[in-house]
Amino acid sequence: MDFNVKKLASDAGVFFTRAVQFTEEKLGQAEKTELDAHLENLISRGDCTKNWTEKILRQTEVMLQPNPIDHTGARIEEFIYDKLDKKLPSRTTNTELLGQFMLDAAAEFGPETPYGSTLITVGEYQKRLGGAEREFLHTSATTFLTPLRNFLEGDWRTISKERRLLENRRLDLDICKARLKKAKQAEAKAAAAPDFQETRPRNYVLSASASAAEHELRVAQTEFDRQAEVTRLLLEGISSTHLNHLRCLQDFAEAQATYHAQCHHYMQDLQRELNKCANSIGAPNTSTAVCPSPVSSAFLTGPASPGAVVSSTSSSRMLTAEQMQLPVTGARKAKVLYDYDAHDSSELSLLADELITVYTVPGMDPDWLIGERGNDKGKVPVTYLELLS
């Protein structure tokens, strides 16, 4: 291998000189050229963007893949495919695996048994949930994680390289300033000496040295100004990066909303299927209602918040004729907030914005009331109602 010894020695000398200058600046023994305020602000903004992009990227990866060292060896596989510059194949999610285990278990227990048939129902919906999760992971990686990584591994590396070069140019500039200052001081000292006439040749050398130092300073100043402009232009591009990441963030939020909407839809369907299964095999009614979170009967005077999925407790019973004949308590009008489909004959279907009469009977689940609309009567969930005074 051919080594350029002179170049190596020169590079080593430059590195040493810069290190000495940097150390003296830290110790307050040398002057430092300050960057203009605009460039300093751009550098600070760039560092802030880089730091928070790293944190957001890292935490998003943790959220999407809480346990990277699982049976799939996820991160290792991603690393290998990334180095090979190949597309990562679609990977089975843990929810899909759970669904498959349930289906396999149903085959062992017998699909015709109540437990086996229920395992099949739940397993199929778990696979659907897993498919929605897999699509969400893929969309998030494409529209959000990849652009953030590209910024850190591409644009920011270029910016960092140019900033290091700018720092070197600044150190070189300050070294030239120090050399010129020393040369001028030596020249002025020699000119003030009593034997000035006798030391004229030496003074000539000092003057030439000062002229050379001035030339080096002009060259260093030009290179520093040019590098500062390059760095400034790159850092001003951070504004475009913010706009790009803003669009990526919107895409990520949209994908997340779509995923959760799919999950909510699947869980609604699953609850209906399980309720049908429970009724078909003659089990005690454990009616599940897809409705907002139930509230205590102490808070029945205000509307409830929609959006949660709850199941009534096992104490809920089929509404019987005997219950209908029990003394009623607190009959009052109520406005229906959301549509509700009755799950069996003991319940009353509701339409949003209609007015019905509601009351309770002794021993009834506090999350349910008896509702009346004309000749129709049945149980209704309190979280679907706004009780009127």
C-alpha positions as CSV (number, residue, x, y, z in Angstrom):
1,M,0.0,0.0,0.0
2,D,1.4,3.4,-1.1
3,F,1.5,5.9,1.8
4,N,2.0,9.6,1.2
5,V,4.2,10.3,4.2
6,K,4.3,14.1,3.6
7,K,0.5,14.3,3.5
8,L,0.2,12.2,6.6
9,A,2.6,14.4,8.4
10,S,0.9,17.6,7.2
11,D,-2.6,16.3,8.3
12,A,-1.2,15.3,11.7
13,G,0.3,18.8,12.1
14,V,-3.0,20.5,11.1
15,F,-4.9,18.2,13.5
16,F,-2.5,19.0,16.3
17,T,-2.6,22.8,15.7
18,R,-6.4,22.7,15.7
19,A,-6.4,20.7,18.9
20,V,-4.1,23.2,20.6
21,Q,-6.3,26.1,19.4
22,F,-9.5,24.4,20.6
23,T,-7.9,23.7,24.0
24,E,-6.7,27.3,24.4
25,E,-10.2,28.5,23.6
26,K,-11.8,26.3,26.2
27,L,-9.2,27.6,28.8
28,G,-9.9,31.2,27.8
29,Q,-6.3,31.6,26.5
30,A,-7.2,32.3,22.9
31,E,-9.9,34.4,21.1
32,K,-12.7,32.6,19.3
33,T,-14.5,33.8,16.2
34,E,-18.2,33.8,16.9
35,L,-20.8,32.8,14.3
36,D,-23.5,35.3,13.4
37,A,-26.7,35.2,15.4
38,H,-28.8,33.8,12.5
39,L,-26.5,30.9,11.9
40,E,-26.4,30.2,15.6
41,N,-30.2,30.1,15.7
42,L,-30.3,27.7,12.7
43,I,-27.7,25.4,14.4
44,S,-29.8,25.4,17.6
45,R,-33.0,24.7,15.7
46,G,-31.3,21.9,13.7
47,D,-30.0,20.2,16.9
48,C,-33.5,20.4,18.4
49,T,-35.0,18.9,15.3
50,K,-32.5,16.0,15.3
51,N,-32.9,15.2,19.0
52,W,-36.7,15.2,19.0
53,T,-36.8,13.3,15.7
54,E,-34.7,10.6,17.3
55,K,-36.9,10.4,20.4
56,I,-40.1,10.3,18.5
57,L,-38.8,7.7,16.1
58,R,-37.5,5.5,18.9
59,Q,-40.7,5.8,21.0
60,T,-42.9,5.1,17.9
61,E,-40.9,2.0,17.2
62,V,-41.4,0.9,20.9
63,M,-45.2,1.6,20.6
64,L,-45.6,-0.4,17.4
65,Q,-43.3,-3.2,18.4
66,P,-43.1,-3.4,22.3
67,N,-41.0,-6.5,22.4
68,P,-38.6,-6.6,19.4
69,I,-36.8,-9.7,20.7
70,D,-39.8,-12.0,20.2
71,H,-40.2,-15.3,18.3
72,T,-39.9,-13.5,15.0
73,G,-36.5,-11.9,15.7
74,A,-38.0,-8.8,14.4
75,R,-35.2,-6.2,14.7
76,I,-32.5,-8.6,13.5
77,E,-34.6,-9.5,10.5
78,E,-35.2,-5.8,9.7
79,F,-31.5,-5.1,10.0
80,I,-30.5,-7.9,7.6
81,Y,-33.1,-6.9,5.0
82,D,-32.1,-3.3,5.3
83,K,-28.4,-4.1,4.7
84,L,-29.4,-6.3,1.7
85,D,-31.6,-3.4,0.4
86,K,-34.6,-5.8,0.1
87,K,-38.2,-5.3,1.0
88,L,-39.1,-6.8,4.4
89,P,-41.7,-9.6,4.0
90,S,-45.1,-9.3,5.7
91,R,-44.8,-10.8,9.2
92,T,-47.5,-12.6,11.2
93,T,-48.6,-10.5,14.2
94,N,-49.0,-11.9,17.7
95,T,-52.7,-11.4,17.5
96,E,-52.9,-13.5,14.3
97,L,-50.9,-16.2,16.0
98,L,-53.3,-16.1,19.0
99,G,-56.3,-16.5,16.6
100,Q,-54.5,-19.5,14.9
101,F,-53.9,-21.1,18.2
102,M,-57.6,-20.8,19.1
103,L,-58.6,-22.4,15.8
104,D,-56.1,-25.2,16.3
105,A,-57.5,-25.7,19.8
106,A,-61.0,-25.8,18.5
107,A,-60.0,-28.6,16.1
108,E,-58.7,-30.6,19.1
109,F,-61.7,-30.0,21.3
110,G,-64.3,-30.5,18.6
111,P,-65.8,-27.6,16.5
112,E,-69.3,-28.9,17.3
113,T,-68.9,-28.4,21.0
114,P,-69.9,-25.1,22.6
115,Y,-66.3,-24.4,23.6
116,G,-64.9,-25.4,20.3
117,S,-67.4,-23.3,18.3
118,T,-66.7,-20.3,20.5
119,L,-63.0,-20.7,20.0
120,I,-63.5,-20.7,16.3
121,T,-65.6,-17.5,16.5
122,V,-63.1,-15.7,18.7
123,G,-60.1,-17.0,16.8
124,E,-61.4,-15.8,13.4
125,Y,-61.9,-12.3,14.8
126,Q,-58.5,-12.4,16.4
127,K,-57.0,-13.1,13.0
128,R,-59.0,-10.2,11.6
129,L,-57.7,-7.9,14.3
130,G,-54.2,-9.1,13.6
131,G,-54.6,-8.4,9.9
132,A,-55.7,-4.9,10.7
133,E,-52.7,-4.5,13.1
134,R,-50.3,-5.8,10.4
135,E,-51.7,-3.3,7.9
136,F,-51.3,-0.5,10.4
137,L,-47.7,-1.4,11.1
138,H,-46.9,-1.5,7.4
139,T,-48.6,1.9,6.8
140,S,-46.9,3.5,9.8
141,A,-43.5,2.2,8.7
142,T,-43.9,3.5,5.2
143,T,-45.5,6.9,5.8
144,F,-44.0,7.8,9.1
145,L,-41.0,5.9,10.3
146,T,-39.1,5.7,7.0
147,P,-39.2,9.5,6.4
148,L,-37.9,10.2,9.9
149,R,-35.1,7.6,9.4
150,N,-34.2,9.1,6.0
151,F,-33.8,12.5,7.6
152,L,-31.5,11.2,10.4
153,E,-29.5,9.0,8.1
154,G,-29.4,11.2,5.1
155,D,-29.9,15.0,5.5
156,W,-28.7,15.2,9.0
157,R,-25.5,13.3,8.3
158,T,-24.8,15.8,5.5
159,I,-25.5,18.7,7.8
160,S,-23.3,17.2,10.5
161,K,-20.5,16.8,8.1
162,E,-20.7,20.4,6.9
163,R,-20.9,21.6,10.4
164,R,-17.7,19.8,11.4
165,L,-16.0,21.3,8.3
166,L,-17.2,24.7,9.4
167,E,-15.7,24.2,12.9
168,N,-12.4,23.2,11.3
169,R,-12.5,26.3,9.1
170,R,-13.2,28.5,12.1
171,L,-10.3,27.0,14.0
172,D,-8.0,27.6,11.0
173,L,-9.2,31.2,10.8
174,D,-8.5,31.8,14.5
175,I,-5.1,30.2,14.1
176,C,-4.3,32.6,11.3
177,K,-5.5,35.5,13.4
178,A,-3.2,34.5,16.2
179,R,-0.2,34.1,13.9
180,L,-0.8,37.5,12.3
181,K,-1.1,39.0,15.8
182,K,2.2,37.5,16.9
183,A,3.9,38.6,13.7
184,K,2.8,42.2,14.1
185,Q,3.7,42.2,17.8
186,A,7.2,40.9,16.9
187,E,7.5,43.5,14.1
188,A,6.5,46.3,16.3
189,K,8.9,45.2,19.1
190,A,11.8,45.1,16.7
191,A,11.0,48.5,15.3
192,A,11.0,50.0,18.8
193,A,14.4,48.5,19.6
194,P,17.5,50.9,20.0
195,D,19.5,49.0,17.5
196,F,16.8,49.1,14.8
197,Q,19.3,50.1,12.0
198,E,21.6,47.2,12.8
199,T,18.8,44.7,12.8
200,R,17.3,45.8,9.5
201,P,17.7,42.3,7.8
202,R,15.9,40.7,10.7
203,N,13.2,43.3,10.5
204,Y,12.7,42.6,6.8
205,V,12.2,38.9,7.7
206,L,9.6,39.9,10.3
207,S,7.8,42.1,7.8
208,A,7.7,39.3,5.3
209,S,6.3,37.0,7.9
210,A,3.5,39.4,8.8
211,S,2.7,39.8,5.1
212,A,2.5,36.0,4.7
213,A,0.3,35.8,7.8
214,E,-2.0,38.4,6.4
215,H,-2.3,36.4,3.1
216,E,-3.1,33.2,5.1
217,L,-5.7,35.1,7.1
218,R,-7.5,36.3,3.9
219,V,-7.5,32.8,2.5
220,A,-8.8,31.3,5.8
221,Q,-11.5,34.0,6.0
222,T,-12.7,33.3,2.5
223,E,-12.9,29.6,3.2
224,F,-14.7,30.2,6.5
225,D,-17.3,32.5,4.9
226,R,-17.9,30.0,2.0
227,Q,-18.4,27.1,4.4
228,A,-20.6,29.2,6.7
229,E,-22.9,29.9,3.7
230,V,-23.0,26.2,2.7
231,T,-23.9,25.3,6.3
232,R,-26.5,28.0,6.5
233,L,-28.3,26.9,3.3
234,L,-28.4,23.3,4.6
235,L,-29.8,24.3,8.0
236,E,-32.5,26.5,6.4
237,G,-33.7,23.4,4.7
238,I,-34.9,22.2,8.2
239,S,-38.1,24.2,7.6
240,S,-38.9,21.9,4.6
241,T,-38.1,18.9,6.8
242,H,-40.7,20.1,9.3
243,L,-43.3,20.5,6.6
244,N,-42.5,17.0,5.4
245,H,-42.7,15.5,8.9
246,L,-46.0,17.3,9.5
247,R,-47.5,15.6,6.5
248,C,-46.1,12.3,7.7
249,L,-47.6,12.9,11.1
250,Q,-51.0,13.4,9.6
251,D,-50.7,10.2,7.6
252,F,-49.7,8.4,10.8
253,A,-52.7,9.7,12.7
254,E,-55.0,8.8,9.9
255,A,-53.6,5.2,9.8
256,Q,-54.0,5.0,13.6
257,A,-57.6,6.2,13.4
258,T,-58.4,3.7,10.7
259,Y,-56.8,0.8,12.7
260,H,-58.8,1.6,15.8
261,A,-62.0,2.0,13.9
262,Q,-61.5,-1.4,12.3
263,C,-60.8,-2.9,15.8
264,H,-63.9,-1.3,17.2
265,H,-66.0,-2.7,14.3
266,Y,-64.6,-6.2,14.7
267,M,-65.2,-6.2,18.4
268,Q,-68.8,-5.1,17.9
269,D,-69.4,-8.0,15.5
270,L,-67.6,-10.4,17.9
271,Q,-69.8,-9.4,20.8
272,R,-73.0,-9.9,18.7
273,E,-71.7,-13.3,17.6
274,L,-70.9,-14.4,21.2
275,N,-74.3,-13.2,22.4
276,K,-76.0,-15.2,19.7
277,C,-73.9,-18.3,20.7
278,A,-74.9,-17.8,24.3
279,N,-78.6,-17.6,23.5
280,S,-78.5,-20.5,21.1
281,I,-77.0,-22.9,23.6
282,G,-79.5,-21.9,26.3
283,A,-76.9,-20.4,28.7
284,P,-77.8,-17.8,31.2
285,N,-78.1,-14.5,29.5
286,T,-74.8,-12.6,29.8
287,S,-76.0,-9.9,27.4
288,T,-73.2,-7.8,26.1
289,A,-74.0,-4.3,25.0
290,V,-71.8,-2.4,22.6
291,C,-72.2,1.0,24.3
292,P,-70.4,3.7,26.2
293,S,-68.8,3.0,29.5
294,P,-71.5,2.5,32.2
295,V,-71.8,5.2,34.9
296,S,-73.0,4.9,38.4
297,S,-76.6,5.5,39.1
298,A,-75.6,8.5,41.1
299,F,-74.6,10.3,37.9
300,L,-77.7,9.6,35.8
301,T,-78.7,13.2,35.5
302,G,-76.3,14.0,32.7
303,P,-75.4,12.5,29.3
304,A,-72.7,9.8,29.1
305,S,-69.7,9.8,26.9
306,P,-69.8,7.5,23.8
307,G,-67.1,5.2,22.5
308,A,-66.4,2.5,24.9
309,V,-67.3,-1.2,24.8
310,V,-68.7,-2.8,28.0
311,S,-70.4,-6.0,29.1
312,S,-73.2,-6.1,31.6
313,T,-72.5,-8.1,34.7
314,S,-73.6,-11.6,35.3
315,S,-76.3,-10.3,37.6
316,S,-78.3,-9.1,34.6
317,R,-81.3,-11.4,34.1
318,M,-83.9,-12.0,31.4
319,L,-86.8,-9.6,31.9
320,T,-89.7,-11.7,33.1
321,A,-93.4,-11.0,33.6
322,E,-92.9,-11.1,37.3
323,Q,-90.3,-8.3,37.1
324,M,-92.6,-6.2,35.0
325,Q,-95.2,-6.4,37.8
326,L,-92.8,-5.3,40.6
327,P,-93.3,-1.8,42.0
328,V,-91.5,0.8,39.8
329,T,-89.2,3.4,41.2
330,G,-88.7,6.9,39.8
331,A,-90.5,6.8,36.5
332,R,-89.4,9.7,34.3
333,K,-88.8,10.7,30.7
334,A,-85.5,10.1,29.0
335,K,-84.0,11.2,25.6
336,V,-82.2,8.5,23.6
337,L,-78.6,9.6,22.7
338,Y,-77.6,6.8,20.3
339,D,-79.3,4.0,18.3
340,Y,-79.4,0.7,20.1
341,D,-80.3,-2.7,18.7
342,A,-81.9,-5.1,21.2
343,H,-79.9,-8.3,21.6
344,D,-82.9,-10.4,22.7
345,S,-86.6,-10.2,23.5
346,S,-85.9,-8.8,27.0
347,E,-84.4,-5.6,25.6
348,L,-86.0,-2.6,23.8
349,S,-84.5,-1.2,20.6
350,L,-83.9,2.5,20.6
351,L,-83.6,5.3,18.0
352,A,-81.5,8.4,18.7
353,D,-83.4,11.5,19.8
354,E,-86.6,9.7,20.6
355,L,-88.3,10.2,24.0
356,I,-89.2,7.2,26.2
357,T,-90.4,6.6,29.7
358,V,-87.9,4.8,32.0
359,Y,-87.9,3.4,35.5
360,T,-86.2,0.7,37.6
361,V,-87.5,-2.3,39.5
362,P,-86.0,-3.7,42.8
363,G,-83.0,-5.9,42.3
364,M,-82.2,-4.7,38.8
365,D,-78.7,-4.1,37.5
366,P,-77.9,-0.3,38.0
367,D,-76.5,-0.1,34.5
368,W,-80.0,-0.9,33.0
369,L,-83.5,0.5,33.2
370,I,-86.9,-0.5,32.1
371,G,-88.0,1.5,29.0
372,E,-91.5,2.0,27.7
373,R,-92.5,3.3,24.3
374,G,-96.2,2.9,23.7
375,N,-97.0,-0.8,24.2
376,D,-93.4,-1.8,23.8
377,K,-91.4,-2.4,27.0
378,G,-87.9,-3.8,27.7
379,K,-84.5,-3.3,29.2
380,V,-82.3,-0.4,28.0
381,P,-78.7,0.6,28.9
382,V,-78.6,3.8,30.9
383,T,-75.5,5.0,29.1
384,Y,-77.6,5.4,25.9
385,L,-80.0,7.8,27.7
386,E,-80.1,11.4,28.9
387,L,-82.6,11.5,31.9
388,L,-84.8,14.5,31.8
389,S,-86.2,16.3,34.8
